[in-house]
């Protein structure tokens, strides 16, 4: 279970950066 969450946390930052770029363009 712990290993599964750490693996999901890795792709999380990559997706957050995509949203940050999309929001930054709108700002």
C-alpha positions as CSV (number, residue, x, y, z in Angstrom):
1,X,0.0,0.0,0.0
2,X,2.8,2.4,0.9
3,X,4.6,1.6,-2.3
4,X,1.5,2.2,-4.4
5,X,0.9,5.7,-2.9
6,X,4.5,6.7,-3.5
7,X,4.2,5.7,-7.2
8,X,1.0,7.6,-7.5
9,X,2.6,10.7,-5.9
10,X,5.4,10.7,-8.6
11,X,3.0,11.3,-11.6
12,X,1.0,13.7,-9.4
13,X,3.6,16.5,-9.6
14,X,3.9,16.1,-13.3
15,X,0.1,16.6,-13.8
16,X,0.1,19.5,-11.4
17,X,2.8,21.2,-13.4
18,X,0.7,20.9,-16.5
19,X,-2.2,22.6,-14.8
20,X,0.1,25.2,-13.4
21,X,1.2,26.1,-17.0
22,X,-2.4,26.2,-18.2
23,X,-3.4,28.4,-15.3
24,X,-0.3,30.6,-15.7
25,X,-1.2,31.2,-19.4
26,X,-4.7,32.3,-18.4
27,X,-3.4,34.6,-15.8
